[in-house]
Amino acid sequence: MTLQTETGPKPFELKRFLAEQMRNIAPVFTLIVLVIFFSTQAESFRTFDNFMNILSQASITGIIAVGLTFVILTAEIDLSVAAIANAIGILVAYFTIQPEYVNIANLPVQGWIAIILTLAACLTLGLVTAFGVVGIGIPSFIMTLAMMQIANGMSAMLVRGQIAYNFPDLITTLGSGTILGVKWSIIVCLLFMLVAHLVLTYTRFGRYVYMVGGNREAAEFSGVNVKMIIGAVMVISAMCSGIAGMIGVAYFGSAQQNQFDTFLLDAIAAVVVGGTSLFGGRGGIGNTIIGLMVLGVLNNGLDHIQIDSFLKILIRGLILLAALVINVYAQKLRESARE
């Protein structure tokens, strides 16, 4: 009697592999292709200084994307991240003495008090969003859309079309200072990512985030307080956005209305392009890092080859669309693999 062994992957095994790994492989492959392409097209792209420039440009978006990763992992969405970043950045300037030529009726206090008050305001916005979503039952899409308008209104009222230039010393250092040649904004972003990765990977809260996003009903039957988890990730998202806003205004050197408008799409794109599932329960900070690098390399590389700025926007949109298609297709593959 002889035993026959089958060689090669079975169809259902290949299908399962594609369902599990395609979302992770695609962004890594895209990043490698972009790096190779721009390195061959522009000698100035493949320098260490330019690499640090890419990291610096992506740092503020990265902090926002960390909080948004928590939200998307629970199969929710937060459209208020950029507006909150803008409002909180303006608010920390509102609590700081401004030059005489800045016509803003502000309330200057000591630097550390300004930071505490601003963080308290940021926490309040996050708690309001969390209460709307889990307390009242407003869908996160609608609630965060309303919060986006509220935060935009705060920004408009605080500066009234003016531009603020001064911030607390600590914020100025974190936003524009360097240590050993590395910008503090990069270090802060990396610390946020490290802490978030450890929380999602090694803590009970992190496991609950994945459970809520993967199967909400099963999480409830397992005794997970789903409302608490969703509320918590909304607060985390608001706090990450607020801190990014404070560091961001110092990074840009000014605080003004509509300054962070493009950061909403950038942050969502970083999370989704990196491979975190829009349906929740799949992905993480590692995926967000890859997504940030894809967008960072793309934006920076297009500048080096001096492509038309309008075409640059179109290319970014096409890459985001491709990521969404892969995201949805991978979800369908995973569902069919379970059958």
C-alpha positions in Angstrom: 0.0 0.0 0.0 1.5 3.4 -1.0 0.6 6.8 0.4 0.0 9.5 -2.1 0.9 13.0 -1.1 -0.5 16.1 -2.8 1.9 18.8 -3.8 1.2 22.5 -4.1 -1.4 24.5 -2.2 -5.0 23.5 -2.2 -7.4 26.0 -3.8 -9.1 26.9 -0.6 -5.7 27.3 1.2 -4.5 29.7 -1.5 -7.8 31.6 -1.3 -7.4 31.9 2.5 -3.8 33.0 2.2 -4.9 35.7 -0.3 -7.7 36.8 2.0 -5.4 37.1 5.0 -2.3 38.5 3.4 -3.3 40.5 0.2 -4.2 43.5 2.3 -0.7 43.5 3.9 1.3 42.6 0.8 -0.1 45.2 -1.6 1.0 48.3 0.3 4.5 46.9 0.9 4.8 46.1 -2.8 3.6 49.6 -3.7 6.1 51.2 -1.3 9.0 49.2 -2.8 7.9 50.1 -6.4 7.6 53.8 -5.5 11.0 53.9 -3.8 12.7 52.2 -6.8 10.9 54.4 -9.3 11.7 57.7 -7.7 15.3 56.6 -6.9 15.9 56.0 -10.6 14.2 59.2 -11.7 15.8 61.7 -9.3 19.2 61.4 -7.7 18.2 63.9 -5.0 15.4 61.6 -3.8 17.8 58.8 -2.6 19.6 60.9 0.0 19.6 60.6 3.8 18.5 64.2 4.2 15.5 63.6 1.9 14.6 60.5 3.9 14.5 62.6 7.1 12.5 65.1 5.2 9.9 62.5 4.3 9.7 61.4 8.0 9.3 65.0 9.1 6.5 65.7 6.6 4.6 62.6 7.7 5.0 63.1 11.4 2.0 65.3 12.1 -0.2 63.1 9.9 1.2 60.1 11.6 0.1 61.2 15.1 -3.5 61.8 13.8 -3.4 58.4 12.0 -2.5 56.6 15.2 -5.8 57.7 16.8 -7.7 57.0 13.6 -6.3 53.5 13.5 -8.0 52.7 16.8 -11.3 54.0 15.5 -11.2 52.1 12.1 -10.2 48.9 13.9 -13.6 49.0 15.6 -15.3 49.5 12.3 -16.2 53.1 13.1 -15.0 56.4 11.4 -13.9 59.8 12.7 -14.3 62.7 10.2 -13.4 65.3 12.8 -9.7 64.6 13.3 -8.4 67.4 11.1 -10.9 70.0 12.4 -10.1 69.1 16.0 -6.3 69.3 15.2 -6.9 72.8 13.8 -9.1 74.0 16.7 -6.7 72.7 19.3 -3.7 74.2 17.6 -5.4 77.6 17.5 -6.6 77.2 21.1 -3.1 76.7 22.4 -2.1 79.9 20.6 -5.2 81.6 22.0 -3.7 81.0 25.5 -0.3 82.4 24.5 0.8 86.0 24.3 0.9 87.1 20.7 2.8 89.9 19.0 1.1 93.4 19.0 0.4 93.2 15.3 -1.7 90.1 15.8 -5.3 91.4 16.2 -6.7 88.5 18.3 -8.6 89.1 21.6 -6.9 86.2 23.3 -6.4 85.0 27.0 -2.7 84.6 27.6 -1.6 82.4 30.5 1.6 80.6 31.5 2.9 78.0 29.0 2.2 74.9 31.1 -1.3 76.2 32.1 -2.0 76.9 28.4 -1.1 73.3 27.5 -3.2 71.8 30.3 -6.2 73.9 29.4 -5.8 73.0 25.7 -5.6 69.3 26.5 -8.7 69.5 28.7 -10.6 71.1 25.9 -9.4 68.4 23.5 -10.5 65.7 26.0 -13.9 67.4 26.3 -14.4 67.3 22.5 -13.5 63.6 22.5 -16.0 62.9 25.3 -18.7 64.8 23.5 -18.1 62.7 20.4 -18.0 59.5 22.5 -21.3 60.4 24.2 -23.0 61.1 21.0 -22.0 57.8 19.4 -22.4 55.4 22.4 -24.7 57.4 24.7 -27.2 58.7 22.2 -26.6 56.2 19.5 -25.7 58.6 16.6 -23.7 56.8 13.9 -20.1 57.8 14.1 -20.1 59.1 10.5 -22.8 61.7 11.4 -21.6 62.5 14.9 -18.0 63.2 13.8 -19.3 65.2 10.8 -21.2 67.4 13.4 -18.1 67.6 15.6 -16.1 68.6 12.5 -18.4 71.6 12.0 -18.2 72.4 15.7 -14.4 72.4 15.7 -14.3 74.5 12.5 -16.6 77.0 14.2 -14.3 77.1 17.2 -11.4 77.8 14.9 -13.2 80.6 13.1 -14.4 82.3 16.4 -10.9 82.2 18.0 -8.9 83.7 15.2 -11.5 85.5 13.2 -9.4 85.4 10.0 -6.2 86.4 11.8 -3.0 84.4 12.1 -1.2 83.6 15.5 2.5 83.0 15.7 3.5 82.4 19.3 3.1 79.2 21.3 4.3 77.8 24.6 8.0 77.0 24.7 7.4 73.3 25.0 5.1 73.2 22.0 7.5 75.3 20.0 10.4 72.9 20.8 8.3 69.8 20.0 7.1 71.3 16.7 10.2 72.9 15.3 13.1 71.8 17.5 15.7 69.1 16.9 17.7 66.7 19.0 20.9 65.2 17.6 19.8 66.3 14.1 16.4 64.6 14.4 13.2 66.7 14.6 11.2 66.3 17.8 8.0 65.9 15.8 9.4 62.7 14.3 10.3 61.4 17.8 6.9 62.2 19.2 5.2 60.4 16.2 7.4 57.3 16.7 6.6 57.3 20.5 2.9 57.5 19.8 3.2 54.6 17.3 5.2 52.5 19.7 2.8 53.0 22.6 -0.2 52.4 20.4 1.3 49.2 19.0 2.1 47.9 22.5 -1.5 48.7 23.6 -3.1 47.0 20.6 -0.8 44.0 20.7 -0.2 43.2 24.4 -3.1 44.6 26.4 -6.6 43.5 27.1 -8.0 46.8 25.8 -6.2 46.2 22.5 -7.7 42.7 22.2 -11.1 44.1 22.9 -10.6 46.7 20.1 -10.0 43.9 17.6 -12.9 41.9 19.0 -15.3 44.8 18.7 -14.2 45.4 15.1 -14.1 41.8 14.1 -17.5 40.6 15.4 -19.4 43.0 17.6 -22.1 40.6 18.6 -19.6 37.9 19.6 -17.7 40.5 21.7 -20.9 41.4 23.5 -21.6 37.7 24.2 -18.1 37.4 25.6 -18.7 40.1 28.1 -16.9 43.0 26.4 -18.3 46.4 27.1 -18.6 47.4 23.5 -19.9 50.9 24.2 -17.0 51.6 26.5 -14.5 50.4 23.9 -16.0 52.5 21.1 -16.2 55.6 23.4 -12.6 55.1 24.4 -11.3 54.9 20.8 -13.2 58.1 20.0 -11.5 59.9 22.9 -8.1 58.5 21.9 -8.6 59.8 18.4 -9.5 63.2 19.6 -6.5 63.4 21.9 -4.1 62.2 19.2 -5.6 64.8 16.8 -5.3 67.6 19.4 -1.7 66.8 20.3 -0.9 66.7 16.5 -2.6 70.1 16.1 -0.5 71.7 18.9 2.7 70.3 17.5 1.6 71.0 14.0 1.0 74.8 14.4 4.6 75.0 15.9 5.9 72.9 13.0 4.2 75.3 10.4 5.2 78.4 12.5 1.6 79.7 12.6 -2.0 78.9 13.6 -4.8 79.9 11.3 -8.2 78.8 10.1 -8.4 75.8 7.7 -4.7 75.0 8.2 -5.3 71.3 8.6 -8.0 70.7 6.0 -5.9 68.3 3.9 -5.0 66.2 7.0 -8.3 64.4 7.1 -7.9 62.7 3.8 -4.2 62.1 4.4 -4.8 60.4 7.8 -7.6 58.2 6.4 -5.5 57.3 3.4 -2.5 56.4 5.6 -4.6 53.9 7.6 -6.5 52.4 4.6 -3.6 52.4 2.1 -1.5 50.6 4.8 -4.0 47.7 4.9 -6.2 48.3 7.9 -9.6 47.0 7.2 -12.5 49.5 6.9 -14.7 46.6 8.2 -12.7 46.5 11.4 -10.8 43.9 13.3 -7.8 43.7 10.8 -4.7 45.8 10.6 -2.8 47.9 13.1 -0.1 50.4 13.6 2.4 48.5 11.4 -0.1 48.9 8.5 -0.5 52.5 9.3 3.3 53.0 9.2 3.5 51.4 5.7 0.6 53.6 4.6 2.3 56.7 5.9 5.5 55.8 4.1 3.6 55.1 0.8 2.0 58.6 0.9 5.2 60.3 2.1 7.3 58.7 -0.6 4.7 59.5 -3.2 4.3 63.2 -2.3 8.0 63.7 -1.9 8.9 61.8 -5.0 6.4 63.6 -7.2 8.0 66.9 -6.0 11.5 65.7 -7.0 10.4 64.8 -10.5 8.5 68.1 -10.7 5.2 66.7 -11.8 2.2 68.9 -12.3 0.6 69.7 -8.9 -2.9 69.0 -10.1 -1.8 65.6 -11.5 -0.2 64.9 -8.1 -3.7 65.2 -6.5 -5.1 62.9 -9.1 -2.4 60.2 -8.5 -3.0 60.3 -4.8 -6.7 59.8 -5.3 -6.1 56.8 -7.7 -3.8 55.2 -5.1 -6.4 55.6 -2.4 -9.1 54.2 -4.7 -6.8 51.2 -5.4 -6.4 50.7 -1.7 -10.1 50.8 -1.1 -10.7 48.2 -3.9 -8.1 45.9 -2.4 -9.7 46.4 1.0 -13.1 45.5 -0.1 -11.9 42.6 -2.3 -9.9 41.1 0.6 -13.0 41.3 2.8 -15.0 39.4 0.2 -12.3 36.8 -0.1 -12.1 36.3 3.6 -15.9 35.9 3.8 -16.0 33.4 0.9 -13.0 31.4 2.5 -15.1 30.9 5.6 -17.9 29.3 3.7 
